[in-house]
Amino acid sequence: MKIRTASGKDLAAIAAVEAACFPAAEAATQEEIAGRLAVYPGHFWILEEDGTIVSFVDGLVTDEPKLLDEMYSTPSFHDPEGAWQMIFGVNTLPEYRRRGLAEAVLRQVIADAKNQGRKGCVLTCKEPLLHYYGKLGFENEGISGSTHGGAVWYDMRLTF
């Protein structure tokens, strides 16, 4: 198991993992992922097993305290000096789930954000995952204003 940050050469594999993890209405397209990789490749944390990308977490950095739907498709929201590490997706291929891989990547994201002097990490999740993120220290701030993919989301924040 190896965790590293992404490069442009990872585009196809990242897009394949994204498509396997989210419904089409919620998944980032390969074009959107390419835009993100062009602007903030160091904010894609990839977990490889035997050279295969099986899990990743990505998101931009911003001073905006809430994760806005526009951020998913607009990489220019990224500010390398921003206060908050946004988390857009926590992705693990279905056949690799329930082995602690996503948690390992998230713990790396949290450690890196803390070491970079961020205020914390922000994500949105669906109700069944509130407990999962809560055990990592994220606090539920209630139903989000997000309408991404037509789902009901909850704002979650981990403040350092």
MDTraj code that builds the backbone (N, CA, C; nanometers):
import mdtraj as md
import numpy as np

residues = "MET LYS ILE ARG THR ALA SER GLY LYS ASP LEU ALA ALA ILE ALA ALA VAL GLU ALA ALA CYS PHE PRO ALA ALA GLU ALA ALA THR GLN GLU GLU ILE ALA GLY ARG LEU ALA VAL TYR PRO GLY HIS PHE TRP ILE LEU GLU GLU ASP GLY THR ILE VAL SER PHE VAL ASP GLY LEU VAL THR ASP GLU PRO LYS LEU LEU ASP GLU MET TYR SER THR PRO SER PHE HIS ASP PRO GLU GLY ALA TRP GLN MET ILE PHE GLY VAL ASN THR LEU PRO GLU TYR ARG ARG ARG GLY LEU ALA GLU ALA VAL LEU ARG GLN VAL ILE ALA ASP ALA LYS ASN GLN GLY ARG LYS GLY CYS VAL LEU THR CYS LYS GLU PRO LEU LEU HIS TYR TYR GLY LYS LEU GLY PHE GLU ASN GLU GLY ILE SER GLY SER THR HIS GLY GLY ALA VAL TRP TYR ASP MET ARG LEU THR PHE".split()
xyz = np.array([
    [0.0846, -0.1175, 0.0000],
    [0.0000, 0.0000, 0.0000],
    [0.0890, 0.1236, 0.0000],
    [0.0619, 0.2138, -0.0911],
    [0.1411, 0.3360, -0.1025],
    [0.0468, 0.4528, -0.1259],
    [0.0630, 0.5613, -0.0488],
    [-0.0148, 0.6832, -0.0689],
    [0.0790, 0.7883, -0.1266],
    [0.0345, 0.8521, -0.2343],
    [0.1122, 0.9564, -0.3003],
    [0.0167, 1.0602, -0.3578],
    [0.0711, 1.1708, -0.4052],
    [-0.0124, 1.2684, -0.4742],
    [-0.0105, 1.2380, -0.6242],
    [-0.1060, 1.2965, -0.6942],
    [-0.1304, 1.2628, -0.8347],
    [-0.0449, 1.3417, -0.9315],
    [-0.0467, 1.2937, -1.0555],
    [0.0089, 1.3673, -1.1690],
    [-0.0877, 1.3474, -1.2858],
    [-0.0650, 1.4197, -1.3925],
    [-0.1517, 1.4099, -1.5097],
    [-0.1624, 1.2696, -1.5658],
    [-0.0589, 1.1899, -1.5503],
    [-0.0613, 1.0534, -1.6052],
    [-0.1626, 0.9643, -1.5353],
    [-0.2136, 1.0093, -1.4202],
    [-0.3104, 0.9308, -1.3437],
    [-0.4550, 0.9555, -1.3861],
    [-0.4757, 1.0450, -1.4812],
    [-0.6111, 1.0891, -1.5164],
    [-0.7069, 0.9745, -1.5450],
    [-0.6733, 0.8853, -1.6360],
    [-0.7661, 0.7789, -1.6758],
    [-0.8005, 0.6882, -1.5577],
    [-0.7016, 0.6534, -1.4773],
    [-0.7266, 0.5651, -1.3627],
    [-0.8126, 0.6347, -1.2576],
    [-0.7858, 0.7615, -1.2315],
    [-0.8666, 0.8369, -1.1347],
    [-1.0108, 0.8457, -1.1836],
    [-1.0296, 0.8779, -1.3109],
    [-1.1646, 0.8886, -1.3671],
    [-1.2389, 0.7554, -1.3577],
    [-1.1695, 0.6451, -1.3779],
    [-1.2321, 0.5125, -1.3689],
    [-1.2758, 0.4827, -1.2251],
    [-1.1927, 0.5173, -1.1268],
    [-1.2290, 0.4957, -0.9872],
    [-1.3485, 0.5841, -0.9511],
    [-1.3452, 0.7090, -0.9920],
    [-1.4565, 0.8019, -0.9658],
    [-1.5875, 0.7469, -1.0213],
    [-1.5843, 0.6991, -1.1450],
    [-1.7050, 0.6464, -1.2094],
    [-1.7574, 0.5213, -1.1389],
    [-1.6677, 0.4444, -1.0792],
    [-1.7087, 0.3231, -1.0081],
    [-1.7665, 0.3530, -0.8701],
    [-1.7387, 0.4730, -0.8188],
    [-1.7752, 0.5048, -0.6807],
    [-1.8995, 0.5914, -0.6648],
    [-1.9345, 0.6679, -0.7667],
    [-2.0452, 0.7620, -0.7538],
    [-2.1453, 0.7435, -0.8664],
    [-2.2738, 0.7706, -0.8394],
    [-2.3721, 0.7719, -0.9480],
    [-2.3328, 0.8780, -1.0509],
    [-2.3729, 0.8609, -1.1729],
    [-2.3342, 0.9529, -1.2814],
    [-2.3667, 1.0986, -1.2484],
    [-2.4784, 1.1245, -1.1820],
    [-2.5170, 1.2624, -1.1495],
    [-2.4221, 1.3275, -1.0489],
    [-2.3483, 1.2471, -0.9734],
    [-2.2579, 1.2990, -0.8706],
    [-2.1109, 1.2883, -0.9082],
    [-2.0767, 1.1973, -0.9965],
    [-1.9357, 1.1732, -1.0316],
    [-1.8789, 1.2865, -1.1150],
    [-1.7542, 1.3192, -1.0881],
    [-1.6825, 1.4144, -1.1730],
    [-1.6526, 1.3464, -1.3063],
    [-1.6627, 1.4226, -1.4123],
    [-1.6292, 1.3700, -1.5445],
    [-1.4774, 1.3680, -1.5612],
    [-1.4313, 1.2960, -1.6610],
    [-1.2876, 1.2935, -1.6876],
    [-1.2380, 1.4344, -1.7190],
    [-1.3189, 1.5126, -1.7878],
    [-1.2813, 1.6511, -1.8195],
    [-1.2684, 1.7347, -1.6919],
    [-1.3617, 1.7188, -1.5994],
    [-1.3527, 1.7929, -1.4729],
    [-1.2300, 1.7497, -1.3931],
    [-1.2033, 1.6209, -1.3902],
    [-1.0855, 1.5711, -1.3181],
    [-0.9581, 1.6249, -1.3824],
    [-0.9539, 1.6293, -1.5150],
    [-0.8372, 1.6847, -1.5846],
    [-0.8153, 1.8301, -1.5449],
    [-0.9234, 1.9072, -1.5351],
    [-0.9120, 2.0470, -1.4931],
    [-0.8577, 2.0592, -1.3524],
    [-0.9041, 1.9734, -1.2640],
    [-0.8552, 1.9741, -1.1257],
    [-0.7070, 1.9368, -1.1205],
    [-0.6700, 1.8312, -1.1930],
    [-0.5299, 1.7875, -1.1936],
    [-0.4370, 1.8948, -1.2488],
    [-0.4860, 1.9727, -1.3435],
    [-0.4032, 2.0793, -1.4017],
    [-0.3748, 2.1898, -1.3004],
    [-0.4655, 2.2103, -1.2056],
    [-0.4532, 2.3212, -1.1113],
    [-0.3986, 2.2772, -0.9752],
    [-0.4420, 2.1629, -0.9246],
    [-0.3981, 2.1226, -0.7902],
    [-0.3707, 1.9729, -0.7785],
    [-0.2739, 1.9206, -0.8539],
    [-0.2418, 1.7771, -0.8454],
    [-0.1951, 1.7348, -0.7066],
    [-0.1350, 1.8254, -0.6327],
    [-0.0881, 1.7942, -0.4984],
    [-0.1997, 1.7792, -0.3965],
    [-0.3232, 1.8001, -0.4407],
    [-0.4393, 1.7848, -0.3526],
    [-0.5282, 1.6705, -0.4001],
    [-0.4640, 1.5743, -0.4651],
    [-0.5207, 1.4433, -0.4963],
    [-0.4317, 1.3437, -0.4244],
    [-0.4851, 1.2768, -0.3260],
    [-0.4103, 1.1755, -0.2536],
    [-0.4554, 1.0406, -0.3059],
    [-0.3613, 0.9639, -0.3563],
    [-0.3902, 0.8367, -0.4230],
    [-0.3321, 0.7223, -0.3416],
    [-0.4114, 0.6182, -0.3251],
    [-0.3618, 0.4969, -0.2622],
    [-0.3494, 0.3913, -0.3709],
    [-0.2288, 0.3383, -0.3830],
    [-0.2020, 0.2321, -0.4808],
    [-0.1783, 0.1010, -0.4074],
    [-0.2272, -0.0039, -0.4664],
    [-0.1957, -0.1377, -0.4187],
    [-0.1427, -0.2145, -0.5387],
    [-0.0208, -0.2622, -0.5278],
    [0.0457, -0.3332, -0.6374],
    [0.0437, -0.2517, -0.7675],
    [0.0651, -0.1200, -0.7545],
    [0.0729, -0.0320, -0.8708],
    [-0.0607, 0.0097, -0.9301],
    [-0.1711, -0.0335, -0.8692],
    [-0.3046, 0.0004, -0.9178],
    [-0.3694, 0.1020, -0.8239],
    [-0.4255, 0.2084, -0.8805],
    [-0.4969, 0.3071, -0.7996],
    [-0.6291, 0.2450, -0.7561],
    [-0.6461, 0.2291, -0.6249],
    [-0.7676, 0.1663, -0.5729],
    [-0.8502, 0.2621, -0.4869],
    [-0.7894, 0.3738, -0.4450],
    [-0.8595, 0.4699, -0.3609],
    [-0.7959, 0.6069, -0.3799],
    [-0.8783, 0.7113, -0.3688],
    [-0.8221, 0.8461, -0.3693],
    [-0.9182, 0.9439, -0.3027],
    [-0.8610, 1.0558, -0.2577],
    [-0.9350, 1.1683, -0.2009],
    [-0.8819, 1.2924, -0.2707],
    [-0.9733, 1.3820, -0.3084],
    [-0.9290, 1.5053, -0.3723],
    [-1.0129, 1.6229, -0.3263],
    [-0.9584, 1.7412, -0.3474],
    [-1.0307, 1.8644, -0.3173],
    [-0.9371, 1.9826, -0.3184],
    [-0.9919, 2.0970, -0.3480],
    [-0.9101, 2.2189, -0.3542],
    [-0.8969, 2.2829, -0.2167],
    [-0.8155, 2.3870, -0.2109],
    [-0.7941, 2.4653, -0.0895],
    [-0.8501, 2.6045, -0.1145],
    [-0.9181, 2.6587, -0.0151],
    [-0.9835, 2.7882, -0.0307],
    [-1.0012, 2.8561, 0.1044],
    [-1.0267, 2.9863, 0.1004],
    [-1.0647, 3.0579, 0.2223],
    [-1.2150, 3.0504, 0.2464],
    [-1.2893, 3.0065, 0.1468],
    [-1.4349, 2.9902, 0.1612],
    [-1.4609, 2.8818, 0.2661],
    [-1.5396, 2.9101, 0.3701],
    [-1.5585, 2.8117, 0.4764],
    [-1.6549, 2.6975, 0.4428],
    [-1.7353, 2.7134, 0.3394],
    [-1.8318, 2.6091, 0.3011],
    [-1.7946, 2.5522, 0.1649],
    [-1.8226, 2.4241, 0.1472],
    [-1.8016, 2.3611, 0.0178],
    [-1.9192, 2.3997, -0.0713],
    [-1.8896, 2.4710, -0.1791],
    [-1.9918, 2.5178, -0.2719],
    [-1.9978, 2.4259, -0.3934],
    [-2.1164, 2.4026, -0.4457],
    [-2.1315, 2.3161, -0.5628],
    [-2.0452, 2.3618, -0.6796],
    [-2.0273, 2.4919, -0.6970],
    [-1.9482, 2.5451, -0.8076],
    [-1.8021, 2.5014, -0.8017],
    [-1.7541, 2.4678, -0.6833],
    [-1.6142, 2.4279, -0.6669],
    [-1.5829, 2.2990, -0.7419],
    [-1.6817, 2.2095, -0.7535],
    [-1.6582, 2.0813, -0.8199],
    [-1.6140, 2.0991, -0.9647],
    [-1.6695, 2.1990, -1.0321],
    [-1.6413, 2.2164, -1.1748],
    [-1.5554, 2.3386, -1.2056],
    [-1.5130, 2.4116, -1.1027],
    [-1.4373, 2.5343, -1.1247],
    [-1.3079, 2.5314, -1.0443],
    [-1.2011, 2.4743, -1.1013],
    [-1.0745, 2.4634, -1.0280],
    [-1.0151, 2.5973, -0.9852],
    [-1.0580, 2.7065, -1.0474],
    [-1.0010, 2.8368, -1.0133],
    [-1.0386, 2.8824, -0.8718],
    [-1.1274, 2.8130, -0.8037],
    [-1.1537, 2.8415, -0.6630],
    [-1.0314, 2.8079, -0.5771],
    [-0.9403, 2.7266, -0.6309],
    [-0.8228, 2.6836, -0.5547],
    [-0.7320, 2.8008, -0.5236],
    [-0.6976, 2.8149, -0.3973],
    [-0.6014, 2.9143, -0.3497],
    [-0.4983, 2.8380, -0.2667],
    [-0.3756, 2.8240, -0.3198],
    [-0.2748, 2.7446, -0.2477],
    [-0.2521, 2.7892, -0.1030],
    [-0.2843, 2.9149, -0.0733],
    [-0.2669, 2.9669, 0.0625],
    [-0.3959, 2.9630, 0.1427],
    [-0.5008, 2.9022, 0.0897],
    [-0.6316, 2.9004, 0.1539],
    [-0.6314, 2.8333, 0.2904],
    [-0.7331, 2.8668, 0.3676],
    [-0.7441, 2.8195, 0.5060],
    [-0.8028, 2.6794, 0.5175],
    [-0.8881, 2.6403, 0.4223],
    [-0.9638, 2.5162, 0.4351],
    [-0.9333, 2.4189, 0.3233],
    [-0.9059, 2.2953, 0.3605],
    [-0.8908, 2.1877, 0.2636],
    [-1.0289, 2.1287, 0.2395],
    [-1.0816, 2.1507, 0.1194],
    [-1.2091, 2.0907, 0.0822],
    [-1.1848, 1.9456, 0.0417],
    [-1.2814, 1.8610, 0.0685],
    [-1.2747, 1.7210, 0.0274],
    [-1.3949, 1.6949, -0.0612],
    [-1.3682, 1.6735, -0.1895],
    [-1.4759, 1.6526, -0.2864],
    [-1.5249, 1.5095, -0.2887],
    [-1.4330, 1.4173, -0.2781],
    [-1.4730, 1.2776, -0.2866],
    [-1.3770, 1.1882, -0.2116],
    [-1.4333, 1.0863, -0.1505],
    [-1.3564, 0.9803, -0.0872],
    [-1.3941, 0.8555, -0.1659],
    [-1.3014, 0.8095, -0.2472],
    [-1.3299, 0.7054, -0.3464],
    [-1.2474, 0.5802, -0.3208],
    [-1.3140, 0.4665, -0.3145],
    [-1.2447, 0.3378, -0.3070],
    [-1.3202, 0.2404, -0.3955],
    [-1.2466, 0.1720, -0.4816],
    [-1.3113, 0.0730, -0.5681],
    [-1.3915, -0.0254, -0.4828],
    [-1.5110, -0.0621, -0.5267],
    [-1.5974, -0.1491, -0.4451],
    [-1.5302, -0.2762, -0.3941],
    [-1.4493, -0.3393, -0.4754],
    [-1.3865, -0.4653, -0.4337],
    [-1.2751, -0.4453, -0.3299],
    [-1.2378, -0.3206, -0.3018],
    [-1.1330, -0.2913, -0.2032],
    [-1.1895, -0.2280, -0.0756],
    [-1.3193, -0.2130, -0.0671],
    [-1.3809, -0.1480, 0.0478],
    [-1.3789, -0.2376, 0.1712],
    [-1.3995, -0.1722, 0.2867],
    [-1.4063, -0.2379, 0.4171],
    [-1.2715, -0.2971, 0.4599],
    [-1.1648, -0.2310, 0.4113],
    [-1.0294, -0.2723, 0.4497],
    [-0.9518, -0.1567, 0.5132],
    [-1.0194, -0.0432, 0.5350],
    [-0.9547, 0.0716, 0.5988],
    [-0.8736, 0.1584, 0.5039],
    [-0.8856, 0.1357, 0.3739],
    [-0.8047, 0.2113, 0.2778],
    [-0.8463, 0.3580, 0.2711],
    [-0.9766, 0.3835, 0.2616],
    [-1.0241, 0.5224, 0.2562],
    [-0.9839, 0.5972, 0.3831],
    [-0.9961, 0.5311, 0.4972],
    [-0.9568, 0.5950, 0.6224],
    [-0.8076, 0.6283, 0.6225],
    [-0.7258, 0.5398, 0.5700],
    [-0.5815, 0.5663, 0.5629],
    [-0.5539, 0.6901, 0.4769],
    [-0.6231, 0.7012, 0.3636],
    [-0.6028, 0.8181, 0.2767],
    [-0.6532, 0.9435, 0.3476],
    [-0.7702, 0.9362, 0.4085],
    [-0.8241, 1.0530, 0.4797],
    [-0.7310, 1.0979, 0.5920],
    [-0.6753, 1.0037, 0.6637],
    [-0.5823, 1.0416, 0.7708],
    [-0.4590, 1.1126, 0.7139],
    [-0.4152, 1.0722, 0.5948],
    [-0.3030, 1.1409, 0.5295],
    [-0.3431, 1.2824, 0.4880],
    [-0.4632, 1.2966, 0.4320],
    [-0.5142, 1.4290, 0.3934],
    [-0.5188, 1.5195, 0.5165],
    [-0.5737, 1.4689, 0.6250],
    [-0.5846, 1.5477, 0.7480],
    [-0.4466, 1.5875, 0.7994],
    [-0.3537, 1.4943, 0.8019],
    [-0.2175, 1.5246, 0.8489],
    [-0.1512, 1.6288, 0.7598],
    [-0.1656, 1.6141, 0.6280],
    [-0.1041, 1.7099, 0.5366],
    [-0.1656, 1.8482, 0.5527],
    [-0.2990, 1.8540, 0.5648],
    [-0.3649, 1.9843, 0.5818],
    [-0.3187, 2.0517, 0.7106],
    [-0.3060, 1.9741, 0.8146],
    [-0.2589, 2.0281, 0.9429],
    [-0.1153, 2.0780, 0.9284],
    [-0.0294, 1.9989, 0.8657],
    [0.1110, 2.0379, 0.8464],
    [0.1254, 2.1594, 0.7553],
    [0.0295, 2.1810, 0.6676],
    [0.0317, 2.2970, 0.5780],
    [-0.0256, 2.4219, 0.6436],
    [-0.0680, 2.4102, 0.7684],
    [-0.1177, 2.5252, 0.8429],
    [-0.2617, 2.5632, 0.8123],
    [-0.3398, 2.4700, 0.7584],
    [-0.4814, 2.4977, 0.7298],
    [-0.5597, 2.5071, 0.8607],
    [-0.6789, 2.5663, 0.8538],
    [-0.7688, 2.5699, 0.9694],
    [-0.8353, 2.4351, 0.9902],
    [-0.8489, 2.3590, 0.8807],
    [-0.9118, 2.2287, 0.8913],
    [-0.9564, 2.1771, 0.7560],
    [-1.0445, 2.0782, 0.7595],
    [-1.0961, 2.0126, 0.6396],
    [-1.2487, 2.0209, 0.6390],
    [-1.3041, 2.0318, 0.5191],
    [-1.4484, 2.0439, 0.5021],
    [-1.4935, 1.9445, 0.3960],
    [-1.6059, 1.8783, 0.4205],
    [-1.6647, 1.7895, 0.3209],
    [-1.8156, 1.7897, 0.3368],
    [-1.8832, 1.7322, 0.2397],
    [-2.0252, 1.7030, 0.2537],
    [-2.0421, 1.5531, 0.2391],
    [-2.1434, 1.4993, 0.3059],
    [-2.1701, 1.3563, 0.2951],
    [-2.3190, 1.3307, 0.3089],
    [-2.3584, 1.2108, 0.2747],
    [-2.4969, 1.1692, 0.2916],
    [-2.5157, 1.1161, 0.4339],
    [-2.6395, 1.1141, 0.4780],
    [-2.6705, 1.0783, 0.6167],
    [-2.6071, 0.9474, 0.6643],
    [-2.6062, 0.8409, 0.5848],
    [-2.5473, 0.7158, 0.6359],
    [-2.3982, 0.7247, 0.6691],
    [-2.3287, 0.8272, 0.6190],
    [-2.1844, 0.8392, 0.6443],
    [-2.1505, 0.9379, 0.7562],
    [-2.2508, 0.9958, 0.8205],
    [-2.2244, 1.0918, 0.9283],
    [-2.1386, 1.0295, 1.0383],
    [-2.1702, 0.9092, 1.0783],
    [-2.0950, 0.8424, 1.1844],
    [-1.9504, 0.8144, 1.1410],
    [-1.9343, 0.7697, 1.0170],
    [-1.8004, 0.7380, 0.9654],
    [-1.7083, 0.8595, 0.9751],
    [-1.7541, 0.9737, 0.9241],
    [-1.6701, 1.0931, 0.9293],
    [-1.6592, 1.1471, 1.0721],
    [-1.7637, 1.1270, 1.1515],
    [-1.7591, 1.1692, 1.2905],
    [-1.6482, 1.1003, 1.3677],
    [-1.6236, 0.9733, 1.3389],
    [-1.5180, 0.9014, 1.4120],
    [-1.3789, 0.9536, 1.3759],
    [-1.3687, 1.0272, 1.2653],
    [-1.2413, 1.0890, 1.2276],
    [-1.2296, 1.2327, 1.2808],
    [-1.3326, 1.2769, 1.3541],
    [-1.3287, 1.4092, 1.4153],
    [-1.4092, 1.5159, 1.3435],
    [-1.4735, 1.4817, 1.2328],
    [-1.5566, 1.5788, 1.1620],
    [-1.6846, 1.6010, 1.2416],
    [-1.7279, 1.7270, 1.2472],
    [-1.8511, 1.7615, 1.3169],
    [-1.9596, 1.7930, 1.2154],
    [-2.0791, 1.7429, 1.2437],
    [-2.1948, 1.7643, 1.1577],
    [-2.2475, 1.9059, 1.1797],
    [-2.2511, 1.9844, 1.0728],
    [-2.3033, 2.1205, 1.0803],
    [-2.4450, 2.1302, 1.0224],
    [-2.5062, 2.0156, 0.9972],
    [-2.6441, 2.0146, 0.9506],
    [-2.6556, 1.9980, 0.8002],
    [-2.7779, 2.0008, 0.7526],
    [-2.8042, 1.9828, 0.6100],
    [-2.7401, 2.0959, 0.5324],
    [-2.6703, 2.0574, 0.4288],
    [-2.5964, 2.1510, 0.3440],
    [-2.6892, 2.2232, 0.2470],
    [-2.6423, 2.3352, 0.1984],
    [-2.7117, 2.4046, 0.0903],
    [-2.6820, 2.3408, -0.0442],
    [-2.5948, 2.2400, -0.0464],
    [-2.5568, 2.1728, -0.1702],
    [-2.6745, 2.0967, -0.2293],
    [-2.6852, 2.1053, -0.3598],
    [-2.7849, 2.0259, -0.4330],
    [-2.7142, 1.9356, -0.5333],
    [-2.5858, 1.9142, -0.5143],
    [-2.5029, 1.8359, -0.6061],
    [-2.5653, 1.6995, -0.6329],
    [-2.5880, 1.6705, -0.7591],
    [-2.6425, 1.5414, -0.7991],
    [-2.7846, 1.5160, -0.7535],
    [-2.8515, 1.6193, -0.7015],
    [-2.9888, 1.6043, -0.6565],
    [-3.0037, 1.5313, -0.5237],
    [-2.8944, 1.5153, -0.4503],
    [-2.8969, 1.4416, -0.3231],
    [-2.9058, 1.5374, -0.2041],
    [-2.9382, 1.4827, -0.0872],
    [-2.9353, 1.5578, 0.0379],
    [-2.7985, 1.5345, 0.1010],
    [-2.7287, 1.6440, 0.1283],
    [-2.5934, 1.6382, 0.1827],
    [-2.5892, 1.7051, 0.3195],
    [-2.4906, 1.6660, 0.3985],
    [-2.4659, 1.7269, 0.5289],
    [-2.3268, 1.7897, 0.5263],
    [-2.3172, 1.9121, 0.5797],
    [-2.1881, 1.9786, 0.5922],
    [-2.1129, 1.9196, 0.7106],
    [-1.9877, 1.8839, 0.6875],
    [-1.9025, 1.8269, 0.7918],
    [-1.7715, 1.9055, 0.7964],
    [-1.7245, 1.9344, 0.9176],
    [-1.6026, 2.0140, 0.9339],
    [-1.5126, 1.9533, 1.0417],
    [-1.3856, 1.9492, 1.0111],
    [-1.2827, 1.9111, 1.1087],
    [-1.1950, 2.0339, 1.1271],
    [-1.1977, 2.0922, 1.2453],
    [-1.1195, 2.2116, 1.2740],
    [-0.9987, 2.1728, 1.3583],
    [-0.8815, 2.2232, 1.3196],
    [-0.7586, 2.1901, 1.3918],
    [-0.7384, 2.2862, 1.5081],
])
top = md.Topology()
chain = top.add_chain()
for i, resn in enumerate(residues, 1):
    res = top.add_residue(resn, chain, resSeq=i)
    for name in ("N", "CA", "C"):
        top.add_atom(name, md.element.get_by_symbol(name[0]), res)
traj = md.Trajectory(xyz[None], top)
